[in-house]
């Protein structure tokens, strides 16, 4: 029975390590999601500003005068 106890011990340790790794990966993934969410919001805000600027230029609402040249 000594061999069986040893094998059970190995699998028990492997199970504990896998659980710890799973928790760590979950924490890292959550932090990465938070960072990605913040970055997404920043990019989204900038993109909205760019879209508004382009719309204003096409609508003729831009603040620049005399941009026609001559």
N, CA, C and O atoms as a printed pandas DataFrame, in Angstrom:
     atom_number atom_name residue_name chain_id  residue_number  x_coord  y_coord  z_coord
0              1         N          UNK        A               1    0.814   -1.203    0.000
1              2        CA          UNK        A               1    0.000    0.000    0.000
2              3         C          UNK        A               1    0.851    1.256    0.000
3              4         O          UNK        A               1    0.328    2.342   -0.251
4              5         N          UNK        A               2    2.116    1.148    0.268
5              6        CA          UNK        A               2    2.976    2.315    0.301
6              7         C          UNK        A               2    3.050    3.023   -1.053
7              8         O          UNK        A               2    3.048    4.252   -1.120
8              9         N          UNK        A               3    3.114    2.238   -2.126
9             10        CA          UNK        A               3    3.178    2.822   -3.465
10            11         C          UNK        A               3    1.891    3.568   -3.796
11            12         O          UNK        A               3    1.932    4.660   -4.363
12            13         N          UNK        A               4    0.773    2.992   -3.450
13            14        CA          UNK        A               4   -0.514    3.640   -3.721
14            15         C          UNK        A               4   -0.641    4.947   -2.933
15            16         O          UNK        A               4   -1.152    5.938   -3.454
16            17         N          UNK        A               5   -0.185    4.951   -1.700
17            18        CA          UNK        A               5   -0.223    6.175   -0.891
18            19         C          UNK        A               5    0.665    7.254   -1.509
19            20         O          UNK        A               5    0.307    8.432   -1.518
20            21         N          UNK        A               6    1.819    6.847   -2.023
21            22        CA          UNK        A               6    2.733    7.793   -2.670
22            23         C          UNK        A               6    2.084    8.397   -3.907
23            24         O          UNK        A               6    2.133    9.610   -4.115
24            25         N          UNK        A               7    1.477    7.546   -4.727
25            26        CA          UNK        A               7    0.824    8.021   -5.953
26            27         C          UNK        A               7   -0.337    8.949   -5.604
27            28         O          UNK        A               7   -0.510    9.989   -6.240
28            29         N          UNK        A               8   -1.122    8.588   -4.612
29            30        CA          UNK        A               8   -2.230    9.456   -4.182
30            31         C          UNK        A               8   -1.697   10.793   -3.686
31            32         O          UNK        A               8   -2.298   11.838   -3.936
32            33         N          UNK        A               9   -0.576   10.761   -2.986
33            34        CA          UNK        A               9    0.045   11.994   -2.511
34            35         C          UNK        A               9    0.488   12.889   -3.656
35            36         O          UNK        A               9    0.314   14.107   -3.606
36            37         N          UNK        A              10    1.064   12.276   -4.695
37            38        CA          UNK        A              10    1.492   13.056   -5.864
38            39         C          UNK        A              10    0.302   13.711   -6.543
39            40         O          UNK        A              10    0.350   14.890   -6.895
40            41         N          UNK        A              11   -0.760   12.947   -6.725
41            42        CA          UNK        A              11   -1.940   13.503   -7.386
42            43         C          UNK        A              11   -2.605   14.567   -6.526
43            44         O          UNK        A              11   -3.143   15.547   -7.043
44            45         N          UNK        A              12   -2.566   14.372   -5.211
45            46        CA          UNK        A              12   -3.119   15.385   -4.308
46            47         C          UNK        A              12   -2.347   16.691   -4.407
47            48         O          UNK        A              12   -2.940   17.769   -4.448
48            49         N          UNK        A              13   -1.013   16.591   -4.446
49            50        CA          UNK        A              13   -0.180   17.794   -4.583
50            51         C          UNK        A              13   -0.409   18.445   -5.946
51            52         O          UNK        A              13   -0.520   19.667   -6.044
52            53         N          UNK        A              14   -0.479   17.633   -6.989
53            54        CA          UNK        A              14   -0.709   18.168   -8.331
54            55         C          UNK        A              14   -2.049   18.897   -8.389
55            56         O          UNK        A              14   -2.168   19.945   -9.023
56            57         N          UNK        A              15   -3.033   18.344   -7.736
57            58        CA          UNK        A              15   -4.361   18.964   -7.703
58            59         C          UNK        A              15   -4.295   20.316   -6.984
59            60         O          UNK        A              15   -4.882   21.295   -7.443
60            61         N          UNK        A              16   -3.586   20.363   -5.863
61            62        CA          UNK        A              16   -3.438   21.629   -5.126
62            63         C          UNK        A              16   -2.702   22.673   -5.951
63            64         O          UNK        A              16   -3.110   23.834   -6.001
64            65         N          UNK        A              17   -1.614   22.258   -6.601
65            66        CA          UNK        A              17   -0.837   23.186   -7.431
66            67         C          UNK        A              17   -1.685   23.689   -8.587
67            68         O          UNK        A              17   -1.659   24.879   -8.900
68            69         N          UNK        A              18   -2.430   22.805   -9.219
69            70        CA          UNK        A              18   -3.290   23.212  -10.336
70            71         C          UNK        A              18   -4.335   24.214   -9.863
71            72         O          UNK        A              18   -4.642   25.174  -10.570
72            73         N          UNK        A              19   -4.881   23.996   -8.674
73            74        CA          UNK        A              19   -5.855   24.945   -8.132
74            75         C          UNK        A              19   -5.238   26.303   -7.880
75            76         O          UNK        A              19   -5.842   27.335   -8.177
76            77         N          UNK        A              20   -4.006   26.302   -7.320
77            78        CA          UNK        A              20   -3.307   27.569   -7.071
78            79         C          UNK        A              20   -2.992   28.292   -8.374
79            80         O          UNK        A              20   -3.154   29.509   -8.473
80            81         N          UNK        A              21   -2.543   27.540   -9.371
81            82        CA          UNK        A              21   -2.243   28.138  -10.674
82            83         C          UNK        A              21   -3.517   28.710  -11.291
83            84         O          UNK        A              21   -3.499   29.797  -11.867
84            85         N          UNK        A              22   -4.610   27.981  -11.168
85            86        CA          UNK        A              22   -5.890   28.461  -11.702
86            87         C          UNK        A              22   -6.314   29.767  -11.054
87            88         O          UNK        A              22   -6.795   30.674  -11.734
88            89         N          UNK        A              23   -6.139   29.867   -9.740
89            90        CA          UNK        A              23   -6.489   31.110   -9.040
90            91         C          UNK        A              23   -5.598   32.261   -9.489
91            92         O          UNK        A              23   -6.074   33.376   -9.697
92            93         N          UNK        A              24   -4.301   31.988   -9.639
93            94        CA          UNK        A              24   -3.367   33.015  -10.067
94            95         C          UNK        A              24   -3.705   33.493  -11.477
95            96         O          UNK        A              24   -3.711   34.693  -11.752
96            97         N          UNK        A              25   -3.980   32.550  -12.354
97            98        CA          UNK        A              25   -4.334   32.909  -13.732
98            99         C          UNK        A              25   -5.622   33.736  -13.741
99           100         O          UNK        A              25   -5.743   34.693  -14.506
100          101         N          UNK        A              26   -6.570   33.369  -12.899
101          102        CA          UNK        A              26   -7.815   34.136  -12.811
102          103         C          UNK        A              26   -7.561   35.564  -12.356
103          104         O          UNK        A              26   -8.150   36.502  -12.892
104          105         N          UNK        A              27   -6.688   35.734  -11.369
105          106        CA          UNK        A              27   -6.356   37.080  -10.892
106          107         C          UNK        A              27   -5.664   37.898  -11.979
107          108         O          UNK        A              27   -5.984   39.068  -12.186
108          109         N          UNK        A              28   -4.711   37.270  -12.672
109          110        CA          UNK        A              28   -3.992   37.969  -13.741
110          111         C          UNK        A              28   -4.951   38.334  -14.870
111          112         O          UNK        A              28   -4.880   39.437  -15.413
112          113         N          UNK        A              29   -5.830   37.431  -15.219
113          114        CA          UNK        A              29   -6.788   37.694  -16.287
114          115         C          UNK        A              29   -7.725   38.838  -15.906
115          116         O          UNK        A              29   -8.076   39.668  -16.745
116          117         N          UNK        A              30   -8.123   38.876  -14.647
117          118        CA          UNK        A              30   -8.998   39.957  -14.193
118          119         C          UNK        A              30   -8.286   41.306  -14.278
119          120         O          UNK        A              30   -8.870   42.292  -14.726
120          121         N          UNK        A              31   -7.032   41.347  -13.852
121          122        CA          UNK        A              31   -6.259   42.588  -13.935
122          123         C          UNK        A              31   -6.055   43.008  -15.386
123          124         O          UNK        A              31   -6.162   44.189  -15.717
124          125         N          UNK        A              32   -5.761   42.036  -16.253
125          126        CA          UNK        A              32   -5.582   42.329  -17.672
126          127         C          UNK        A              32   -6.878   42.863  -18.267
127          128         O          UNK        A              32   -6.859   43.779  -19.088
128          129         N          UNK        A              33   -7.992   42.293  -17.854
129          130        CA          UNK        A              33   -9.291   42.779  -18.337
130          131         C          UNK        A              33   -9.557   44.200  -17.893
131          132         O          UNK        A              33  -10.097   44.999  -18.658
132          133         N          UNK        A              34   -9.182   44.529  -16.652
133          134        CA          UNK        A              34   -9.359   45.898  -16.166
134          135         C          UNK        A              34   -8.511   46.873  -16.972
135          136         O          UNK        A              34   -8.987   47.937  -17.368
136          137         N          UNK        A              35   -7.252   46.509  -17.215
137          138        CA          UNK        A              35   -6.351   47.373  -17.979
138          139         C          UNK        A              35   -6.862   47.524  -19.407
139          140         O          UNK        A              35   -6.870   48.626  -19.956
140          141         N          UNK        A              36   -7.284   46.422  -20.002
141          142        CA          UNK        A              36   -7.798   46.470  -21.374
142          143         C          UNK        A              36   -9.060   47.320  -21.439
143          144         O          UNK        A              36   -9.261   48.069  -22.395
144          145         N          UNK        A              37   -9.905   47.203  -20.426
145          146        CA          UNK        A              37  -11.131   48.004  -20.405
146          147         C          UNK        A              37  -10.820   49.487  -20.323
147          148         O          UNK        A              37  -11.452   50.295  -21.003
148          149         N          UNK        A              38   -9.837   49.854  -19.486
149          150        CA          UNK        A              38   -9.443   51.259  -19.378
150          151         C          UNK        A              38   -8.859   51.759  -20.692
151          152         O          UNK        A              38   -9.162   52.868  -21.130
152          153         N          UNK        A              39   -8.025   50.940  -21.317
153          154        CA          UNK        A              39   -7.423   51.329  -22.598
154          155         C          UNK        A              39   -8.500   51.462  -23.666
155          156         O          UNK        A              39   -8.458   52.385  -24.479
156          157         N          UNK        A              40   -9.460   50.552  -23.669
157          158        CA          UNK        A              40  -10.547   50.602  -24.639
158          159         C          UNK        A              40  -11.328   51.909  -24.502
159          160         O          UNK        A              40  -11.644   52.558  -25.499
160          161         N          UNK        A              41  -11.636   52.288  -23.266
161          162        CA          UNK        A              41  -12.380   53.530  -23.038
162          163         C          UNK        A              41  -11.605   54.736  -23.544
163          164         O          UNK        A              41  -12.187   55.639  -24.144
164          165         N          UNK        A              42  -10.295   54.763  -23.308
165          166        CA          UNK        A              42   -9.466   55.883  -23.764
166          167         C          UNK        A              42   -9.449   55.948  -25.289
167          168         O          UNK        A              42   -9.587   57.025  -25.870
168          169         N          UNK        A              43   -9.282   54.812  -25.927
169          170        CA          UNK        A              43   -9.264   54.771  -27.395
170          171         C          UNK        A              43  -10.629   55.148  -27.948
171          172         O          UNK        A              43  -10.715   55.865  -28.945
172          173         N          UNK        A              44  -11.678   54.685  -27.325
173          174        CA          UNK        A              44  -13.037   54.997  -27.762
174          175         C          UNK        A              44  -13.291   56.501  -27.681
175          176         O          UNK        A              44  -13.847   57.090  -28.608
176          177         N          UNK        A              45  -12.882   57.124  -26.569
177          178        CA          UNK        A              45  -13.061   58.571  -26.417
178          179         C          UNK        A              45  -12.299   59.333  -27.489
179          180         O          UNK        A              45  -12.823   60.284  -28.070
180          181         N          UNK        A              46  -11.063   58.919  -27.754
181          182        CA          UNK        A              46  -10.249   59.590  -28.776
182          183         C          UNK        A              46  -10.878   59.404  -30.151
183          184         O          UNK        A              46  -10.919   60.342  -30.947
184          185         N          UNK        A              47  -11.368   58.201  -30.435
185          186        CA          UNK        A              47  -11.990   57.934  -31.736
186          187         C          UNK        A              47  -13.241   58.790  -31.914
187          188         O          UNK        A              47  -13.501   59.290  -33.009
188          189         N          UNK        A              48  -14.013   58.960  -30.849
189          190        CA          UNK        A              48  -15.201   59.812  -30.936
190          191         C          UNK        A              48  -14.811   61.254  -31.235
191          192         O          UNK        A              48  -15.485   61.932  -32.010
192          193         N          UNK        A              49  -13.729   61.727  -30.626
193          194        CA          UNK        A              49  -13.251   63.079  -30.905
194          195         C          UNK        A              49  -12.839   63.228  -32.369
195          196         O          UNK        A              49  -13.149   64.231  -33.011
196          197         N          UNK        A              50  -12.140   62.225  -32.887
197          198        CA          UNK        A              50  -11.695   62.262  -34.286
198          199         C          UNK        A              50  -12.898   62.252  -35.216
199          200         O          UNK        A              50  -12.933   63.003  -36.191
200          201         N          UNK        A              51  -13.879   61.415  -34.927
201          202        CA          UNK        A              51  -15.088   61.346  -35.757
202          203         C          UNK        A              51  -15.803   62.694  -35.755
203          204         O          UNK        A              51  -16.240   63.166  -36.804
204          205         N          UNK        A              52  -15.922   63.310  -34.595
205          206        CA          UNK        A              52  -16.565   64.620  -34.510
206          207         C          UNK        A              52  -15.809   65.664  -35.321
207          208         O          UNK        A              52  -16.419   66.489  -36.000
208          209         N          UNK        A              53  -14.486   65.628  -35.252
209          210        CA          UNK        A              53  -13.666   66.577  -36.008
210          211         C          UNK        A              53  -13.858   66.394  -37.508
211          212         O          UNK        A              53  -14.003   67.368  -38.248
212          213         N          UNK        A              54  -13.858   65.146  -37.949
213          214        CA          UNK        A              54  -14.040   64.867  -39.383
214          215         C          UNK        A              54  -15.434   65.290  -39.824
215          216         O          UNK        A              54  -15.587   65.875  -40.896
216          217         N          UNK        A              55  -16.447   65.007  -39.022
217          218        CA          UNK        A              55  -17.806   65.424  -39.369
218          219         C          UNK        A              55  -17.902   66.934  -39.477
219          220         O          UNK        A              55  -18.528   67.457  -40.398
220          221         N          UNK        A              56  -17.278   67.640  -38.531
221          222        CA          UNK        A              56  -17.301   69.092  -38.568
222          223         C          UNK        A              56  -16.640   69.621  -39.833
223          224         O          UNK        A              56  -17.133   70.581  -40.425
224          225         N          UNK        A              57  -15.551   69.025  -40.254
225          226        CA          UNK        A              57  -14.858   69.466  -41.466
226          227         C          UNK        A              57  -15.726   69.244  -42.698
227          228         O          UNK        A              57  -15.777   70.096  -43.585
228          229         N          UNK        A              58  -16.415   68.095  -42.759
229          230        CA          UNK        A              58  -17.282   67.830  -43.903
230          231         C          UNK        A              58  -18.528   68.712  -43.876
231          232         O          UNK        A              58  -19.057   69.068  -44.929
232          233         N          UNK        A              59  -18.998   69.065  -42.682
233          234        CA          UNK        A              59  -20.182   69.910  -42.561
234          235         C          UNK        A              59  -19.848   71.387  -42.718
235          236         O          UNK        A              59  -20.749   72.218  -42.834
236          237         N          UNK        A              60  -18.570   71.718  -42.724
237          238        CA          UNK        A              60  -18.170   73.115  -42.830
238          239         C          UNK        A              60  -18.225   73.841  -41.503
239          240         O          UNK        A              60  -18.230   75.071  -41.477
240          241         N          UNK        A              61  -18.266   73.119  -40.414
241          242        CA          UNK        A              61  -18.349   73.721  -39.090
242          243         C          UNK        A              61  -16.991   73.870  -38.427
243          244         O          UNK        A              61  -16.920   74.184  -37.239
244          245         N          UNK        A              62  -15.906   73.649  -39.171
245          246        CA          UNK        A              62  -14.594   73.741  -38.541
246          247         C          UNK        A              62  -14.268   75.191  -38.195
247          248         O          UNK        A              62  -14.853   76.120  -38.753
248          249         N          UNK        A              63  -13.343   75.372  -37.285
249          250        CA          UNK        A              63  -13.006   76.707  -36.798
250          251         C          UNK        A              63  -12.009   77.414  -37.683
251          252         O          UNK        A              63  -11.754   78.601  -37.479
252          253         N          UNK        A              64  -11.429   76.731  -38.664
253          254        CA          UNK        A              64  -10.406   77.346  -39.519
254          255         C          UNK        A              64  -11.094   78.201  -40.581
255          256         O          UNK        A              64  -12.066   77.781  -41.208
256          257         N          UNK        A              65  -10.561   79.420  -40.766
257          258        CA          UNK        A              65  -11.096   80.295  -41.811
258          259         C          UNK        A              65  -10.028   80.451  -42.889
259          260         O          UNK        A              65   -8.830   80.407  -42.607
260          261         N          UNK        A              66  -10.476   80.632  -44.115
261          262        CA          UNK        A              66   -9.534   80.849  -45.203
262          263         C          UNK        A              66   -8.794   79.597  -45.592
263          264         O          UNK        A              66   -7.701   79.687  -46.153
264          265         N          UNK        A              67   -9.344   78.432  -45.317
265          266        CA          UNK        A              67   -8.652   77.199  -45.669
266          267         C          UNK        A              67   -8.768   76.878  -47.151
267          268         O          UNK        A              67   -8.224   75.870  -47.600
268          269         N          UNK        A              68   -9.455   77.700  -47.913
269          270        CA          UNK        A              68   -9.643   77.476  -49.339
270          271         C          UNK        A              68   -8.398   77.756  -50.162
271          272         O          UNK        A              68   -8.334   77.325  -51.313
272          273         N          UNK        A              69   -7.421   78.448  -49.635
273          274        CA          UNK        A              69   -6.195   78.685  -50.392
274          275         C          UNK        A              69   -6.133   80.126  -50.874
275          276         O          UNK        A              69   -6.062   81.028  -50.039
276          277         N          UNK        A              70   -6.157   80.385  -52.144
277          278        CA          UNK        A              70   -6.038   81.636  -52.866
278          279         C          UNK        A              70   -6.131   82.777  -51.939
279          280         O          UNK        A              70   -6.052   83.928  -52.367
